[in-house]
Amino acid sequence: MQLASMFVHPLKSARGIPYTRAFASWQGLLHDREWLLTDESGRFITARDYPQLLTIRCTLIPGAILFQAPDTAPIAALASEFDTPSATSVWKDHFTAYHGSPRTDAWFSRYLGIPCRLLWLGRHSQRKQKTSDHGLSFADGYPYLLLNQSSLDELNAQLPEQVSQRHFRPNLVVSGAAPYEEDDWKVVRIGAVIFDVAKPCTRCTLTTVNPDNGVPSADGEPLATLIKTRQLPEGICFGVNLVPRNEGLLQLGDPFEVLELRYTF
């Protein structure tokens, strides 16, 4: 078994960037989900409500990030401009991030058609993880999301049209395991980094949105099939959330090993 794919999503709900090598920190892959759009009250905005966010491309450059969208002139956000503390929230977590240049707010507001603000997580996150004092990015709740490629293959065998890894917005994808074997994983290792499997990842209608054009599927797939086949105690699940025990460099082809199972017989 090995690490087959990696993705960093610099802006929450925008398009991810495939990586062959990335630093795995306590907070997540370096630069993952460190930018966030909010409404004027500070509540987070995602592609669940504004699927056109999926069409925004991000390019990381030293000290800044470049945003590109269809039929729109690109714009760069300089981290040094984001120095005004701003209250925000992601689900039930309330914390402080940093607001910056109004020109980026105007760019996103025009593209989404609603008033919005761009926030930067900052050099040190003020948001804490559920199980430790380590910082957490703007991710939904955990620093890492892992998919098992064999589970995706099994799901695609049940669908009229195949879906990609990107429909599920993972950070890490592993190959060589059996389908849905991840339900039993408790502790895993990728390269030199050890992860605790926190829980199965619950899924929503965002999985039905085409990651290339932001258009929802007419038949509600793959969520319609997951509702029939992946009802777990936690909800409709696909993939698992991870919490690291240490930091380190990950690269494609790194060996993947299950160190401890959740259930023993």
N, C-alpha and C positions, 0 to 999 in steps of 0.2 A: 504494500500500500504506500502511496506517496501523495505529496501535495501537487495537484494538477493545475490549479488556477488560483489567482489572487486578484482582488479588486479593492481599490481605494476610492471612496466617495467623498471628495472634499466638501461639497455642499450637500447637505441633507436633502434627499429626494432628487438630486440632479444625476446626470449620467456618471457612471463609475469609470475609473481608469484601470485597465489591466496592467499588472506589474509582474515582472519575473523575479524581482528581489525587493524586499521591503523590511523595514525595522518593525518588529512587534513589541510595542510598549505596553505598560500596565493599562494605558488608556485605550489601546486599540492600535491598528496599523498606523504608522506615522502619517499625519495629515488627514486621516479618515474622519469625516463628519465634524470638521472644525469650523464650518461656516453654516449659518442658519438664516432662513427667512422667517420673519414674524409679521403679524398684523400690528396695527398702531398701539394695541394694548400690551404687546409683548408675547402674545400666544403664538406658538410655532405653526408654520405653514408647511404642508407636505403635498406630495403628488396624490395622496388619497383624495384631496379636494380639488387640486389643480394639476391634473396629469401632464400638462404641457411643461412642467418642471423637468420631466424626464428627458426633454429634448435639449436641455442646456448642457453644454460641454464645458468642462473645467480643465485648465492647464496650469499646473503649479510652476511658478517662477520664483527665484530667490526674493523673499520678503513680500511676495504678492501672489495673487491668483488672477488668471484671465478667464472671463466668462464669455461664451459665445452661444448665440441662439439663432435659429433660422430667421432669415430676412431682417436681421438686426445687427447693427454695428457692434463689435465687441467692446468690452470695457474691462479695465483692470482695477482690482481693489488692493490698495497698499495696506499691509498689516499695520504699519506705523500710524496710519490715519484712524485706526479703530482703537481709541483710547478713552471713550466716554462710557463709564459703567452704565449698564442698562439691565433692568430686571426682565427676566424671561422665564419660560417654563417649557418643559417637554413632558407631556403626560402629567404625572403628579409631582414631578420634581420642579421646584422653584429655586432659581439661582441667578447669579449675575454673570453676564457676558459683556461684550463691548461693541458699541455702536460707533460708526465713523462717518465717512463722506456722504452727504445727501445725494450726490450724483449717482451713486450705486443704487440707492433707494429708488430714485426716479427711473433708472433703467429697468429694474425688476418690476416696478409698479406699472410701467407702460407695457411690459411683456405679458404680465399676468392679468392686467386689467383691474387691479385692486391696489389700494394703498398698502405698501409693505416696506419693511426695514431689513437691512442686511446686518447680521451680527457676526462677530468673530469670537471664538471660544476664549482666546487669550493664550498667553504663554503657559499659564498654569490654570487648569480648569477649576472653577469654583463648585462644580457639581461632583458629588461623591457617588461611588458605586454602592450597590445595595448591601454587599457583604464585606466591604473593606473601606479604608480611608483613602484609597487611590482615586484619582480624578477620573471622570467619565466624560466622553465627548457628547455631541448632540445626538448620538445613537438613541434608539427607542428605549433601551434599558440595560444592555450589556455591551461590553467592548468588542466582542467578536461574534460573527454568525458564520457557521460552517455548514456546507452542503456535502452530501455524499453523492457523487456522480452516478453511482449505480441506482440510487433511489430516484434520481431524475430520469434515468433511462427507463426504469420501471413505470414511472408516471407517464412518460411520453408514449409508452406502448399502449396506454389506455386512452390516449387523446386522439381526436380526429386530426389535429394539427399540432406539431411539436412546439414546445416552448424551450427557451434557452436558460442557462444559468442566470442570466441578467434579469429574468422575470422575478427572481427571488432575492436579488441584491445582496449576495453573500460577500464576505471578505475572503473566505478560504473555501476551496473545493478540493476534496480528496478523492482519489480513484483507487480501485482494487478491493474495496470492501463489498460485502453482500448488500443487496437492497434493504434499506431500513434497519440495518445493523446498528446504526447510530442510536436507536431507541434504548439500547442496552449499555452504551458507553457512559462511564463515570469519570475517568481520568484518561487523557490522551497526550501524546507527545508528537510534535512536528519538528523535525530537526532537533535542536537543543532546547526548545521551548515546551514547557509542560502546561496543559490547560485542564481545568476542571470543567466538566459539562454541567452548566447551571440548570438548564431546562430545555425542553423542546421549544422551538420557535413557533408561536401562533401566527396564523396567516389571515389576511384580509383581502379586500377587493383590489388592492394594488397589484396583486399577482396577475390580475386579468388584463392589465394595461400593457400594450406593446411598448417595450423599452426603446424602440427606434423612433416611433412617431407619437407616442403618448395617447394612442387611441385604444379605448377599452374593447375587449373582444365581445362580439355580438352574442356568443353562446355562454359567456360567463366562465370560460375555461382559462386556466386549469382549476380554479377554485371549486367549480361545480363537481369535478371528480374528487378533489381532496375532501370535500364535505362528505362524500360517500365512503371514502377509503381511509381517511386519516383523522377520524374523530378520536382524540385522546382525552384523558381527564383534564388536561390543560386547555383544550379547545381543538381547533383544526390546525394541525401542525405539519411543518415540513422544514427539515434542518434543525440544528441545535445551536443554542447560545453558549459561548465559552467565556471563562474568566481565566486569565493567565496566572501562573505561579511565579514566573520570572520573565525577563525581557530577553530579546535576542534577534538575530537576523534570520529571516526566512527566505528561501528561494525555491522556485519550482523544481520538483524532483526530490526535495527533501523527504526522507523516509517518514511515514506516518505509522504510529504504533499505539495500540490500545493498552494502557497500563492497568486499568481496573474497570471491571464491569459493574453495572448497577445491580444486576441480579445474578446470583450464583445458584446452581442446582446440584 
